[in-house]
């Protein structure tokens, strides 16, 4: 009886950890109106680092970032390019100083990001998968960044 309860407890714990793992995945989303259904990781890197100013369908690429203090921003850049926010900020400082390009627009919440994505075709942003599952179905996941 004790072994059975122990096995059930271990199984339940494993399921909770695996569910938590899935919710921590990040997704890059855009609106249906943008007209794209997928982007490669390389495309997203180039858009977020200011190298691409257009999406594959020629619409202007309008990436949006979360606030500097947000945990999701730290996760996003680490998973996307393996860099810390200090390294990303240094990268952007050099580009801004040289006048080459501007960093992504910064918004304060996933809700603000979603509203802008739905309102302005070409806008892309990142959110946690758990947030996406509760969202407007006009959003399209163009890339997943698993943990």
C-alpha positions in Angstrom: 0.0 0.0 0.0 2.8 2.4 0.9 4.7 1.6 -2.3 1.5 2.3 -4.4 1.0 5.7 -2.7 4.7 6.5 -3.1 4.5 5.7 -6.9 1.4 7.8 -7.3 3.0 10.7 -5.5 6.2 10.4 -7.7 4.0 10.2 -10.8 1.9 13.3 -9.8 5.1 15.2 -9.0 6.6 14.4 -12.3 3.5 15.5 -14.1 3.5 18.8 -12.2 7.1 19.5 -13.1 6.6 18.6 -16.8 3.5 20.8 -17.0 5.4 23.6 -15.4 8.1 23.1 -18.0 5.7 23.3 -20.9 4.2 26.6 -19.5 7.6 28.1 -19.4 8.0 27.8 -23.2 8.1 31.0 -25.1 6.3 31.6 -28.3 6.8 34.4 -30.9 3.5 35.6 -32.2 2.0 37.9 -34.8 -1.5 38.6 -36.0 -3.2 36.7 -38.8 -3.4 40.1 -40.6 0.4 40.0 -41.0 0.1 37.1 -43.4 2.9 34.9 -42.2 2.6 31.5 -40.5 6.1 30.7 -39.6 9.5 32.3 -39.1 12.9 30.5 -38.7 14.9 31.1 -35.5 17.5 32.9 -37.7 14.7 35.2 -39.0 13.7 36.1 -35.5 17.3 36.7 -34.4 17.8 39.0 -37.4 14.6 40.9 -36.7 15.3 41.3 -33.0 18.9 42.3 -33.6 17.9 45.0 -36.1 19.4 43.2 -39.1 16.1 42.6 -40.9 13.7 45.4 -41.2 11.2 43.5 -43.3 9.3 40.2 -42.9 9.5 37.5 -45.6 6.3 38.9 -47.1 7.9 42.4 -47.4 5.8 44.0 -44.6 7.8 46.1 -42.2 9.1 44.0 -39.3 8.0 45.6 -36.0 9.5 43.7 -33.1 8.4 44.6 -29.6 10.2 43.9 -26.3 9.1 43.7 -22.8 10.4 46.0 -20.0 14.0 45.7 -18.9 13.0 44.3 -15.5 10.8 41.6 -16.9 11.8 38.0 -16.4 10.4 37.0 -19.8 12.8 39.4 -21.6 15.7 37.7 -19.9 14.5 34.3 -20.9 13.7 35.4 -24.4 17.2 36.7 -25.2 18.9 33.8 -23.5 16.9 31.3 -25.5 17.1 33.2 -28.7 20.8 34.1 -28.8 22.4 32.8 -25.6 23.1 36.4 -24.3 22.3 38.2 -21.1 20.4 41.5 -21.0 23.7 43.3 -20.3 25.2 41.9 -23.5 22.0 42.7 -25.5 22.0 46.3 -24.1 25.7 46.7 -25.0 25.0 45.5 -28.5 22.2 48.0 -28.9 24.3 50.8 -27.4 26.9 50.3 -30.2 24.2 50.2 -32.9 22.4 53.3 -31.6 25.6 55.2 -31.2 26.6 54.4 -34.8 23.1 55.5 -36.0 22.5 52.1 -37.8 19.2 51.2 -36.3 16.8 51.4 -33.3 16.0 48.6 -30.8 12.5 47.1 -30.6 9.8 49.1 -29.1 9.4 48.4 -25.4 6.0 47.6 -23.8 5.2 47.0 -20.2 3.0 43.9 -20.3 2.0 40.9 -22.5 -1.5 42.4 -22.7 -0.1 45.6 -24.2 2.0 43.6 -26.6 -0.9 41.5 -27.7 -3.1 44.6 -28.3 -0.3 46.2 -30.5 0.2 42.9 -32.3 -3.5 42.7 -33.2 -3.7 46.3 -34.1 -0.6 46.8 -36.3 0.2 44.2 -39.0 3.9 43.3 -39.1 4.3 43.5 -35.3 5.8 40.5 -33.6 6.3 39.8 -30.0 7.1 37.0 -27.5 4.9 35.7 -24.7 4.8 32.6 -22.5 2.9 29.7 -24.0 0.5 29.6 -21.0 -0.5 33.2 -21.9 -1.0 32.2 -25.5 -3.4 29.4 -24.7 -5.8 32.0 -23.2 -5.6 34.5 -26.1 -7.4 35.8 -29.1 -7.3 33.2 -31.9 -6.3 35.9 -34.3 -2.7 35.4 -33.0 -0.4 33.1 -34.9 2.6 31.3 -33.3 5.4 31.8 -35.8 8.2 30.2 -33.7 8.5 28.3 -30.4 11.5 28.7 -28.0 11.4 25.7 -25.7 13.3 25.7 -22.5 
